[in-house]
Amino acid sequence: MAPAELSNGPFLLSLCMFCLVITPSAGFNIVSSSLSLSLSLSLSLSLSKWFSQLDGFGLQWGSAQKKKDAQDWLNHGGDLYNRRYANREKKISPVTVSNLSLKWKFYAGGDITVTPVIFDGTLYFPSWNGYLYAVKASDGSLVWKKNVQKLTGFNNTGFILNVNSTVTRSTPTVAGDLLICGIYGPAFVIAVKRSNGKLVWSTRLDNHTRAFITMSGTYYKGGYYVGTSSLEEGLTIEQCCTFRGSVSKLDVRTGKILWQTFMLPDNFGKFNEYAGAAIWGSSPSIDVPRNLVFVATSNLYSAPPRIIECQEKENNQTLPSHPEACIEPENHSESMVALDLDTGKIKWYKQLGGYDIWFGACHRHLDPRCPPGPSPDADFGEAPMMLTTYINGARRDLVVAVQKSGFAWALDRDTGSIVWSTEAGPGGLGGGAMWGAATDEKRVYTNIANSQHKNFTLKPSQNTTIAGGWVAMEARSGNILWSTANANDATAPAAVTVANGVVFGGSTHRLGPIYAMNAKTGKILWTYDTGATVYGGISVSDGCIYLGNGYKVFNGFVNPNYTAGTTLFAFCNNSLSRIYRSNPLRNDFGYCRFGQNHGFCSHSRQNSKENGVDLSQYPTERIRNFSIIAHIDHGKSTLADRLLELTGTIKRGHGQPQYLDKLQVERERGITVKAQTATMFYNHKQNLNGANDNNGDQKEQSFLLNLIDTPGHVDFSYEVSRSLAACQGALLVVDAAQGVQAQTVANFYLAYESNLAIIPVINKIDQPTADPDRVKAQLKSMFDLDASDALLTSAKTGQGLEQVLPAVIERIPPPPGKSGSPLRMLLLDSYYDEYKGVICHVAVVDGMLRKGDKILSVATGQGYEILDVGFLHPELTPTGVLHTGQVGYVVTGMRSTKEARIGDTLYHNRTIVEPLPGFKAAKHMVFSGVYPADGSDFEALNHAIERLTCNDASVAVVKESSTALGMGFRCGFLGLLHMDVFHQRLEQEHGACVISTIPTVPYIFEYSDGSKLEVQNPATLPSNPKQRVTACWEPTVLATIIIPSEYVGPVITLCSERRGEQLEYSFIDSLRVFMKYRLPLREIVVDFYNELKSITSGYASFDYEDAEYQQSDMVKLDILLNGQPVDAMATIVHNLKAQRVGRELVEKLKKHIDRQMFEITVQAAIGSKIIARETISAMRKNVLAKCYGGDVSRKKKLLEKQKEGKKRMKRVGSVDIPQEAFHDLLKSS
């Protein structure tokens, strides 16, 4: 075996997307991370010990941890869903995929036509030379190899062209410590030890001499699911056919067949009966909630005489879109089939090929003994994949597969009914679609092999080709979004793969090109010639792709265009290495050095007259636009202050700390709410010859540095994304003591996905508990940041700050704009000034802007005149002009910030420009009622809200009235923090005292008549609607939680109580755990963060991002006082929690409502059903006080009179709910 050929590039260890649970009785079980996990206490306590032992299995954890970003590829389809989707891939994207470069090559000595499996840093794959291999993903070195014929003792069948030994051609399946694969004749499944390739068991699934296994199986909970296929269709008319395709479930520990289901009735080995329905490619998909496994079948080889006669009567017409007379219920050929996981019983099937009998000897139907045509070749060469989408607001769980005829089908997972179908491209004997489509649940991607070189019309261009290609269809409708032709006119039967917006495919051309395409547009972004036909699929993990080449055996042997190969390739994205490549820092700066005991010095630039700056002297080559991103309280604002002082932009000791945080709420909370920009000038020596040392000729040049300070919270993620769009780099600040936190993770990926150069800065190294080495290890393990590139600083003392700005200049590229192009400006933020009106912060992307220019807005179509223009230094400094790449402000005469849409494109009138990408309207996710604490203060509150929304146009405000609270406002916010900041600014800046109702989220209710209602205010939802509610959807979030490992149990309990679904669980280091949950937004809007902090003693770090809607059982909960609903207290809760929540509300309300002269009943109700009740007894005057003795009837009369009076007061009396009750019941976090 030739040694692996290596090339430069970082290697990142793969991280399993599954949790591996080891139990003494059940062996190894893999549980999908997409399911909610119940981790026992014993498991959590033993994790650290278990992780420490993993090095013995060849796993490289580094501080007992796998890489969070790495993804295992467990079978042909990648996972249980058969989606061929690297859903955790971050490093490869449409922006970075062009940076893929060869990392290593492994020479196997034979063709490789499978998708390599990836597990725990090892690749597993077979070759057509008869060997099974295990290779390290890091460098391509051999772990083990096994000759399949020697390993199993099976003799070669002899009917495979150009193959002289027993082979496996299916992608192996990882099942715990085993590797399971099928034999390409005879039809055996074998299991070997993953660690050494030693045979554990073998099981024959079919005794037919022409049966074999081409499908890659799927492993789930101790069971292995796989189908059988056959080459019997290659026999003569006299010999064909008796084979029947089947699906089997095997016990992974023993290989015992637990059940086997055939797709056709038994023919008892007789000819001229049902035969065929082979199960060929990809992997069975498993629906755990429905307990189903899905497969798809191929065509018939033969059928009973009655079927032949029927077809002749039907005049040989095939209509695959609906059942026809010649298709009997027992015929499951060319069908998608759903089987019970436990019994193998067929739950439903959908026949989608119509009449289709074909085998090789009757290809042209010339022999009268052949069955009649037509033969549309509508068999499935791949198994269905599972996806979830929303159609007209309704969630639909689908299975999707594409036939060799070129038709794509989407079926309902519950019933098998057709949801949509699309002809993706031309069919053919070799496809059509083959071996595996892919989906990211937004789109469905398929190859079109076009084996017979038919005319293939591409969309949307309507160009035609006779080559193969690739097609993307909308997941919810099947509409074709784009189709891209194979650039070299060859076929394209290789399975497709999708990862983070990139689609991968291969070509059978003799040079073996592989392609990376933009998933949205189909544009080819990257290509590489492997040197031989590519017939297998590509697996993706942690910035790398893996594939083999060559196909000269079997079908390739008779196709002269196919070429033989020998090699497995690894290509990795080296963009991070280029971004973070170390640059020696110079010591001869024009300012004082910093250290623990050094004073802080700053030298202003020579020309201190700010309004005398000539911005034309700063071409884009001497401009750097960057941002500072960090978790809360990691020193972002303090570092910004030091940089402003260092460049002489502000004087040390002058002005307030956190200079760029203008709002009181920002300084109090240590957060950034409004984006700010500051322009700095800095002199830096650069080598004229471009060398990175101090020996070359150096020239000091002045650089213009634009610091764009952005919000850090997910509520403002859209604003952050638009601000980062104006940057080319970012300083990632991490506390040297606290290390990586939740918002560190979120902000890193936001910057990385914006393709920014990222400079890690480890701050607060002066703290006694600082541990920079530990933080470096975290940056390496979490983000693959080179430890040598991290800057060690203390913004408080000034230590290490001499490195920061030179690193910004050296490592961050200049802005890419074109000065000669028409003006295009990106609107970053805006605020209202009482004297100048709306002031907009802008970044000039292309062209130049001058005072007096006339501009237009793309978003609104409004025209404006530039009344003032300049930059912020850090206050408004007029310059009269802004050039390409520069960031500043403009005054245009806008009357309201609602006209200034963040992300909008501004351009010169009478010009035509392409709008800058990414603009979208604000999306409100949290709603709350705001009422004056005193009803007479409504006008004052109205005025305060009007003034505040002048500076925050992202708040939606609508007037509303409540029977309990009077006149008020219904406000929509971007998220929880946005809502809290709005309330705090109302109180601090405008002195308003308000009552806020229970924060709610937007729900969608569907009724039995098909109508839908979006509910932002629970009070507007009918308690007893005329139509029955059939479904309800609620928004969810993806929550990131970082905690010390000792708090794992309580946090999992909390998330489970909040209806959370665990998606990820990994160790950052030996002390801290990274967890990812999908949580309903409603469950975190009130007190989730407080609870999380409480149970973790304040050590938890929490962040979240918006996710999709999910269907839930939600009900409206009304609070009644004496039978009358209090609309301000209405809320929407999950049905399972309604009784507990209702009881808590009425108990709290009882404590705060004063007793009256009449009895008060406090009730919680769902519709007309009362689920909780408390009674506040009436105050009672002693009317018998003056009755000393006397007749008892006199006393009874007095008591009856009192009782009647109380009834009358209850009818006409009103109950006042004190403000304290609302503050206690309706408080929001």
Order of alpha helices (4+ residues) and beta strands (2+ residues): beta-beta-beta-alpha-beta-beta-beta-beta-beta-alpha-beta-beta-beta-beta-beta-beta-beta-beta-beta-beta-beta-beta-beta-beta-alpha-beta-beta-beta-beta-beta-beta-beta-beta-beta-beta-beta-beta-beta-beta-beta-beta-beta-beta-alpha-beta-alpha-beta-alpha-alpha-beta-beta-alpha-beta-alpha-beta-alpha-beta-alpha-beta-beta-beta-beta-beta-beta-beta-beta-beta-beta-beta-alpha-beta-beta-alpha-beta-beta-beta-beta-alpha-beta-beta-alpha-beta-beta-beta-beta-alpha-beta-beta-alpha-alpha
